[in-house]
Amino acid sequence: MRSDQLVAGMLFQKISKDAKPSAADLQAYYNEHKADYDTVTARHILIRMTGSAVPLKEGEKDLSDDEALAKAKDIRAKLVAGGDFAELAKTESDDAGSGANGGVLGDFTRGRMVPQFEEAAFALKVNEISEPVKTQFGYHIIQVTKHESKSLDDAKAEITEKIGPEMAQKGVDAIKSKTTITFDQAYFGK
């Protein structure tokens, strides 16, 4: 019985090792998941409103939704007119962490930010300044400073790692479908 398990284990290892995705498999996976290989670098200015999870700065007035939107629109107008994004982020952003750093959020891929923010950031052209984007934190003014997509060549190793086990399982399933399985009742006890 143990020898059967040993043989089965060795067979699975052999199938796993040989289950190399073809160029067509890699291309198909990449095409279906191309958005997963996008990265943006962005910065933002956040204006919080009543009910936001972001703490109110000391000495600052809690803004209603309408007041926060009006303030965000005013800041956006200053930016569009040539205002310094980093300086406005330092003085106006309610996101203390990124605000102190000029609004810089760094690089991120899909699935890392709240949906409304992510959707807006990935839709922006490089250096474009968004309209205010509302999330549960407040109103964000977003600027994407870089947008990159990994090429298929750069993503090959990652894709192979993801789909290799799936291909190995398909190999095992193919063997199972062609093989008659008989159970040794002694294996299950009497």
Buried (B, 14 or more C-beta within 10 A) or exposed (E): EEEEEEEEEEEBEEBBEEBEBEEEBBBBBBEEEEEBBBBBBBBBBBBBBEEBEBEEEEEEEEBEBEBBBBBBBEBBEBBEEEBEBBEBBBEBBBBEEBBEBBBBBEEBBBEEBEEBBBEBBBEBEEEEBBEBBBBEBBBBBBBBBEBEEBEBEEBBEBBBEBBBEEBBBEBBEEEEEEEEEEEEEEEEEE
